[in-house]
Amino acid sequence: MTADGERSEPGERSAHWERVQALAARAERDRERFEAPADPPDEARAMAYLREGVGPAISVYVEGRTGGDLAAFSEAEVSRLGDAVSTWLGLYARCHGVERDVDVSLRQAAEVLVDTRNVADTAALLTRVPGDGPR
């Protein structure tokens, strides 16, 4: 059974497998290469993690769950996308000078993005950075 409650055989992949893998690999590279800003916040870099990482990762999930042919994401795909989103949200927080492990489910992040329709507001709500929520 997948993390979305649908049946899937071991090793089964959705049509989004390659995008999931590319996003997960990018998140890992971004985490490995991250250097804290000397004078936080580094708003431009924080927003780049959202626009180029969080947004596209959640988009893959939402497209797969709401498209005409629902994608049965494997547990590995959901896990990789969720880890990528958490990584980028953590880097977003670190760009603001806040060390924080962000443990949020992919579904929760997707729901917040659908509700806010704004990746910056989504990040602010999920990380409480900057301040106490959306600007």
Helices and strands as residue ranges (DSSP letters): H 17-33, H 43-49, I 50-54, H 55-66, H 75-95, H 106-116, H 119-127
